[in-house]
């Protein structure tokens, strides 16, 4: 029996060379590999600043914390979020004292339904967090129009969508900042890790401080020692342990950055293989559209599928043998790792948030009909044929 994992880590000769260089120099904390990774990642996403951090969750948390400081947001202010997303999107909003306002998703894109956003905006709304779900961009142009009309900020959750674009503009560059993840199963996989992108220099400086315990912005790494003249040495000594904000320990090490940089250098190859695999499996499953809703893509988008999301159709769910639990169990039994389709409603952690009382018909349908499995560059055509054959056999 084959094993089809959710993700795969691309290790190249460059990866091993970079890691060996780090071990030789013994520079493990923020240094040249972190800096190079930041620069190249920002460049890939058409942004002037990239900031590495310890996870995609840390990236989102840092962005919102910085915006709360900069714009003097108050506890209880509201952030519009989609009802289908990884829990981190909701958690960071709650953790800094803000209120997540759930908006239903579009059934085809699984991203926030832009047509429903305006009705959820109140005088306390401060920002919208569109999530580019599973590597497929949200209708971000429409969301930008809404945000401008209501004078709201956009924070893009791009954790699942490295290098994706909408209307020839990269995700992570549409809003005031974008949060990316390099977790193990993601397009660039460093084990743990995240990156923030922005074109706002002042905000970038504040976020870099927050990532590093809220440290004085005149001293954010040991590389700043090299820039100090003798006359400024007393100021430097004070700045080393001067903290301007209540920050976090969200730093990334040189090791993760080196792994990420080596993958970033071949990102075109990684994306091409993922897109080729996606197209191949879509063709193989095309005869099952009576029972499955497959991923759909627009011509003006570049998608970078993190995984392969599917929904059982209402026709399939009429058969008591073809329910979601049975489908996922069948895939798992045959070696294909699966996960539910990121439901927010019904999570025990949110039992006191009132989410279950909100009318979210599509999200609720996705919760009982949707799942996803791996779609990455390590999968071969034989692997994908096996996935197709397994799914076909379930519906026989």
VENNORUR-V135608 format. One record per helix or strand of 3 or more residues. SS is the DSSP state (2 for helix, 1 for strand). FROM is the first residue (numbers start at 1). TO is the last residue. If there is no record, write none. Layout:
<<SS FROM TO> <SS FROM TO>>
This chain:
<<2 13 25> <2 32 44> <1 49 53> <2 56 71> <1 78 82> <2 87 95> <1 99 103> <2 114 116> <2 118 120> <1 125 129> <2 133 135> <2 140 150> <1 153 157> <1 177 181> <1 194 198> <2 201 211> <2 222 227> <2 230 240> <2 254 264> <2 267 284> <2 286 288> <1 307 312> <2 314 317> <2 320 322> <2 324 333> <1 338 340> <2 348 350> <2 355 357> <2 361 369> <1 370 374> <2 381 394>>
